[in-house]
Amino acid sequence: MFKNSDANFFRTSDHEQIFFVKNFTKIDPAKPVLVFNYGLVCSNHHWKFQTEYFDNLGYQILIHDYRGHFQSTGAADVKKITFQQMAKDVHDLCEFLGIHKAVMLGHSMGVNVCLQLAKDYPSLVSGMVLISGTFINVKDVMFDSNLMEFITPFLNLGMEKYPGVFNKIWSSGGMNPIVREIIHTTGFNKGKVSKEFIEIYLNRVGQLGAEVFFQLFNEMTRQNITGSLEQMSMPALVMGGHKDNVIPNHVQRTLATLLPNAETYFMKDGSHVPQADYPAMVNERIDLFIKQNLNRL
């Protein structure tokens, strides 16, 4: 992942363990720090092309697993996996590592985490890169319709009544060729992202379990942050793909108009995961954004 990786655990104030990996020994205040935040039941694999690129450029990088995800603890208390708590975990981890200023990068649900950080800990967030996210109730905009408003209650009911069967189906999704094809076609640019990338993604989704998904999906419906956007004065780069079938571009464009100091960049044939579709273009644009705003980051 990094040329020089340092992996460890951070113990939170409520005694959970947050797994993290960094590529530095001691923070150099003269260099920007990039903190990556992945999406809903995703993983740092979604940032694969960015972490390698920016590591080679000499940026200081921190990646982590949210509480209740993969190598971090907290899955036993799913109700505590909230955006406010996740933002606190990231803030406290940064404080522990001596990071006082950082550029927060978020993809999809990671955008919600970044915005929560900017609201709750503005002095930490020197800049934001927000990719394919929404600040609006996800049920109202996902797939550019309110379809999820009707589907979600049935999924919740299925999990409550038949948890064993539901979780078995959920965990085996990565092995189902039909599921892989649907995700590959609707969520990614099929011509740019490999089948292996999709398989890794779905297998990791299965590892997390349905409870974590529904908890965080509900968080995306509850987060009320619109009124705070105008106070987030740090530089922001709002990015997306023109062919995003999950979160429509008009949501990202609206987000950019509500943030005081935001610019936009959209990939012509990009999907919901443009950083995997067109990594070179995305990486270069992020690098340019950071260099142009370096004196403010």
C-alpha positions as CSV (number, residue, x, y, z in Angstrom):
1,M,0.0,0.0,0.0
2,F,2.6,2.5,1.1
3,K,6.4,2.4,0.6
4,N,6.8,2.7,4.4
5,S,3.7,1.6,6.3
6,D,3.0,1.9,10.0
7,A,-0.1,0.0,11.1
8,N,-1.5,0.2,14.6
9,F,-4.6,0.6,16.8
10,F,-5.9,3.7,18.6
11,R,-7.9,3.2,21.7
12,T,-11.0,5.5,21.9
13,S,-12.4,7.0,25.1
14,D,-15.1,4.4,25.1
15,H,-12.5,1.6,24.8
16,E,-12.9,0.7,21.2
17,Q,-9.9,0.0,19.0
18,I,-9.6,1.9,15.7
19,F,-7.3,0.4,13.2
20,F,-5.2,2.8,11.1
21,V,-2.3,2.8,8.7
22,K,0.0,5.8,8.1
23,N,3.0,6.4,5.9
24,F,4.9,8.8,8.2
25,T,6.8,8.4,11.5
26,K,6.4,12.0,12.8
27,I,4.3,14.7,11.3
28,D,6.0,17.3,9.2
29,P,3.9,20.5,9.6
30,A,5.3,21.8,6.3
31,K,3.6,19.0,4.3
32,P,-0.2,18.5,3.8
33,V,-1.8,15.5,5.5
34,L,-4.4,13.5,3.6
35,V,-7.0,11.5,5.6
36,F,-9.1,9.1,3.5
37,N,-12.7,8.2,4.5
38,Y,-14.5,5.5,2.5
39,G,-18.1,5.0,1.6
40,L,-21.1,2.9,2.8
41,V,-19.9,-0.7,3.6
42,C,-16.9,0.0,1.5
43,S,-13.2,-0.2,2.4
44,N,-9.9,1.5,1.8
45,H,-9.7,-0.7,-1.4
46,H,-11.8,2.1,-3.0
47,W,-8.9,4.4,-2.4
48,K,-6.3,2.0,-3.8
49,F,-5.3,4.2,-6.7
50,Q,-5.2,7.4,-4.7
51,T,-3.1,6.2,-1.7
52,E,-0.4,4.7,-3.9
53,Y,-0.3,7.8,-6.1
54,F,-0.1,10.4,-3.3
55,D,2.3,8.2,-1.3
56,N,4.7,8.3,-4.3
57,L,4.4,12.1,-4.4
58,G,5.5,12.3,-0.8
59,Y,2.2,13.3,0.9
60,Q,1.6,12.3,4.5
61,I,-1.3,9.9,4.5
62,L,-3.6,8.4,7.1
63,I,-6.2,5.7,6.4
64,H,-8.4,4.0,8.9
65,D,-11.3,1.6,9.5
66,Y,-14.4,3.1,11.0
67,R,-15.6,1.6,14.3
68,G,-17.4,-1.6,13.6
69,H,-15.6,-2.1,10.3
70,F,-13.0,-4.8,9.5
71,Q,-10.1,-4.6,11.9
72,S,-11.6,-2.0,14.2
73,T,-13.8,-3.0,17.0
74,G,-17.3,-1.7,17.8
75,A,-19.5,-4.1,15.8
76,A,-21.1,-5.4,19.0
77,D,-22.7,-1.9,19.6
78,V,-24.0,-1.0,16.2
79,K,-26.1,1.8,17.4
80,K,-23.0,3.7,18.4
81,I,-21.8,3.7,14.8
82,T,-23.0,7.2,14.0
83,F,-21.5,10.0,12.0
84,Q,-21.0,12.1,15.1
85,Q,-19.1,9.3,16.8
86,M,-17.2,8.4,13.7
87,A,-16.1,12.0,13.3
88,K,-15.0,12.1,16.9
89,D,-13.0,8.9,16.4
90,V,-11.2,10.5,13.4
91,H,-10.6,13.7,15.3
92,D,-9.2,11.9,18.4
93,L,-7.1,9.6,16.2
94,C,-5.6,12.7,14.5
95,E,-5.0,14.4,17.9
96,F,-3.2,11.2,19.1
97,L,-0.9,11.2,16.0
98,G,-0.2,15.0,16.3
99,I,-2.2,15.9,13.2
100,H,-3.6,19.4,13.8
101,K,-4.6,20.2,10.1
102,A,-5.6,17.7,7.5
103,V,-7.3,17.5,4.1
104,M,-10.3,15.2,4.5
105,L,-11.1,13.1,1.4
106,G,-14.5,11.3,1.3
107,H,-16.2,9.1,-1.2
108,S,-20.0,8.5,-1.1
109,M,-20.9,8.1,2.6
110,G,-17.4,9.3,3.4
111,V,-18.6,12.7,2.2
112,N,-21.1,12.7,5.2
113,V,-18.2,11.9,7.5
114,C,-16.1,14.7,6.1
115,L,-19.0,17.2,6.5
116,Q,-19.6,16.1,10.1
117,L,-15.9,16.6,10.8
118,A,-16.0,20.1,9.2
119,K,-19.0,20.9,11.4
120,D,-17.8,19.5,14.7
121,Y,-14.0,20.1,14.3
122,P,-13.5,22.9,11.8
123,S,-10.0,23.7,13.1
124,L,-8.8,20.2,12.1
125,V,-10.2,20.3,8.5
126,S,-8.1,22.5,6.4
127,G,-9.7,21.3,3.1
128,M,-12.1,18.8,1.7
129,V,-12.3,16.6,-1.4
130,L,-15.9,15.3,-1.6
131,I,-16.6,12.6,-4.2
132,S,-20.0,11.3,-5.3
133,G,-21.7,12.2,-2.0
134,T,-25.0,13.6,-0.8
135,F,-25.9,16.0,2.1
136,I,-29.6,15.4,1.4
137,N,-31.6,12.4,2.8
138,V,-30.3,9.5,0.7
139,K,-33.7,8.0,0.3
140,D,-34.8,11.1,-1.6
141,V,-32.0,11.1,-4.1
142,M,-30.5,7.6,-4.5
143,F,-30.9,6.4,-8.1
144,D,-32.4,9.9,-8.7
145,S,-35.7,8.8,-7.3
146,N,-37.4,8.1,-3.9
147,L,-37.5,4.4,-4.7
148,M,-35.4,3.6,-1.6
149,E,-38.2,5.1,0.6
150,F,-40.4,2.2,-0.3
151,I,-37.7,-0.6,-0.6
152,T,-35.9,0.0,2.7
153,P,-38.8,-0.9,5.0
154,F,-39.1,-4.3,3.3
155,L,-35.4,-4.9,3.6
156,N,-35.4,-4.0,7.3
157,L,-38.4,-6.2,7.9
158,G,-36.7,-9.2,6.2
159,M,-33.6,-8.7,8.4
160,E,-35.7,-8.4,11.6
161,K,-37.9,-11.5,10.9
162,Y,-35.3,-13.8,9.2
163,P,-31.9,-12.5,10.3
164,G,-30.1,-15.8,9.7
165,V,-31.3,-16.2,6.2
166,F,-30.9,-12.5,5.4
167,N,-27.3,-12.4,6.6
168,K,-26.4,-15.6,4.8
169,I,-27.6,-14.1,1.5
170,W,-25.9,-10.8,2.3
171,S,-22.5,-12.4,3.1
172,S,-22.6,-14.6,-0.1
173,G,-23.3,-11.7,-2.5
174,G,-19.7,-11.6,-3.7
175,M,-20.0,-15.2,-4.9
176,N,-23.2,-14.5,-7.0
177,P,-22.3,-13.7,-10.6
178,I,-25.7,-11.9,-11.1
179,V,-25.0,-9.6,-8.1
180,R,-21.5,-9.0,-9.3
181,E,-22.8,-8.0,-12.8
182,I,-25.5,-5.7,-11.4
183,I,-23.0,-3.9,-9.2
184,H,-20.4,-3.7,-11.9
185,T,-22.9,-2.2,-14.4
186,T,-24.8,0.2,-12.2
187,G,-22.1,1.4,-9.8
188,F,-19.0,1.5,-11.9
189,N,-17.7,2.2,-15.4
190,K,-17.7,-1.4,-16.6
191,G,-15.1,-0.7,-19.3
192,K,-12.6,0.8,-16.8
193,V,-13.0,-1.2,-13.6
194,S,-11.9,-4.8,-13.4
195,K,-14.1,-7.7,-12.3
196,E,-11.5,-8.4,-9.6
197,F,-12.1,-4.9,-8.1
198,I,-15.8,-5.7,-7.9
199,E,-15.3,-9.1,-6.3
200,I,-13.0,-7.6,-3.6
201,Y,-15.6,-4.9,-2.9
202,L,-18.5,-7.4,-2.6
203,N,-16.6,-9.8,-0.4
204,R,-15.8,-7.0,2.0
205,V,-19.4,-5.9,2.0
206,G,-20.2,-9.4,3.1
207,Q,-17.7,-9.2,5.9
208,L,-19.4,-6.2,7.5
209,G,-22.9,-7.6,7.6
210,A,-26.3,-6.1,7.0
211,E,-26.7,-4.5,10.4
212,V,-23.8,-2.1,9.8
213,F,-25.2,-1.2,6.4
214,F,-28.7,-0.4,7.7
215,Q,-27.3,1.5,10.6
216,L,-25.3,3.8,8.4
217,F,-27.9,4.0,5.7
218,N,-30.3,5.3,8.3
219,E,-27.6,7.7,9.4
220,M,-27.5,9.1,5.9
221,T,-31.3,9.7,6.1
222,R,-31.0,11.4,9.5
223,Q,-27.9,13.7,9.2
224,N,-29.1,17.3,9.3
225,I,-26.2,19.3,8.1
226,T,-27.5,21.7,5.4
227,G,-27.7,24.6,7.8
228,S,-24.0,24.3,8.7
229,L,-22.6,24.2,5.2
230,E,-22.4,28.0,4.8
231,Q,-20.0,28.0,7.8
232,M,-17.6,25.5,6.2
233,S,-15.2,28.1,4.8
234,M,-12.3,25.8,4.1
235,P,-11.4,25.1,0.4
236,A,-13.5,22.2,-1.0
237,L,-13.3,20.2,-4.2
238,V,-16.6,18.6,-5.1
239,M,-16.2,15.7,-7.6
240,G,-18.4,13.2,-9.4
241,G,-19.1,11.2,-12.5
242,H,-21.5,12.3,-15.2
243,K,-22.9,8.8,-15.3
244,D,-23.3,8.3,-11.6
245,N,-26.4,6.0,-11.3
246,V,-26.4,6.1,-7.5
247,I,-26.2,9.8,-6.5
248,P,-27.1,12.2,-9.3
249,N,-24.7,15.1,-10.2
250,H,-27.2,17.8,-9.4
251,V,-26.9,16.9,-5.7
252,Q,-23.1,17.5,-5.8
253,R,-23.5,20.7,-7.8
254,T,-26.0,22.0,-5.2
255,L,-23.5,21.0,-2.4
256,A,-20.8,23.1,-4.1
257,T,-23.1,26.1,-4.3
258,L,-23.8,25.9,-0.6
259,L,-20.2,25.6,0.5
260,P,-18.6,29.1,0.6
261,N,-15.3,28.1,-1.1
262,A,-16.0,25.2,-3.4
263,E,-15.1,24.2,-6.9
264,T,-16.3,21.3,-9.0
265,Y,-14.9,18.7,-11.3
266,F,-16.9,16.0,-13.1
267,M,-15.6,13.1,-15.2
268,K,-17.5,12.7,-18.5
269,D,-17.9,8.9,-18.4
270,G,-17.4,8.6,-14.6
271,S,-19.6,6.4,-12.5
272,H,-20.4,6.6,-8.8
273,V,-16.7,5.6,-8.2
274,P,-14.8,7.9,-10.5
275,Q,-11.6,7.5,-8.5
276,A,-11.6,3.9,-9.7
277,D,-12.8,4.6,-13.3
278,Y,-10.4,7.4,-14.1
279,P,-7.7,7.4,-11.3
280,A,-5.1,9.4,-13.2
281,M,-7.5,12.2,-13.9
282,V,-8.9,12.2,-10.4
283,N,-5.5,12.1,-8.8
284,E,-4.1,14.9,-10.9
285,R,-7.1,17.1,-10.2
286,I,-6.8,16.5,-6.4
287,D,-3.1,17.2,-6.5
288,L,-3.8,20.5,-8.4
289,F,-6.5,21.5,-5.9
290,I,-4.1,20.9,-3.0
291,K,-1.2,22.8,-4.6
292,Q,-3.4,25.7,-5.5
293,N,-4.7,26.0,-2.0
294,L,-1.4,25.0,-0.2
295,N,-1.0,28.3,1.6
296,R,-4.5,27.8,3.1
297,L,-4.2,24.1,3.9
